[in-house]
Amino acid sequence: MGLTHRVEHTPDSVWVRLSGEVDLAVADDLQHWLVAAIPAEPIHTMHVDFHDVTFLDSTGIRAMVLAQRAAQERGVTMRLSGAHGRVESALRITGVYELLTAPEAK
């Protein structure tokens, strides 16, 4: 099925909306898209919407963690939302769900 993305800018954040399956074939693309979408000052929050993601493997989880680290290095909080079903289970089993869904630090 593949993976598609859409980037939306709001006055106080950036949204990356994903749709499809995240696996080895698209993990590098996902990481590239997310790092490219990391906002510059003064925006400090990037949301990654997983509502329409139907599959996530370990390579996709790795891409998410590396993108989250890149965002953090730039002073941006990257928050994942909308994960459900098998995708949420994969994130919880690997122990990264809380890391990627933690509230923005104040």
Order of alpha helices (4+ residues) and beta strands (2+ residues): beta-beta-alpha-beta-alpha-beta-alpha-alpha
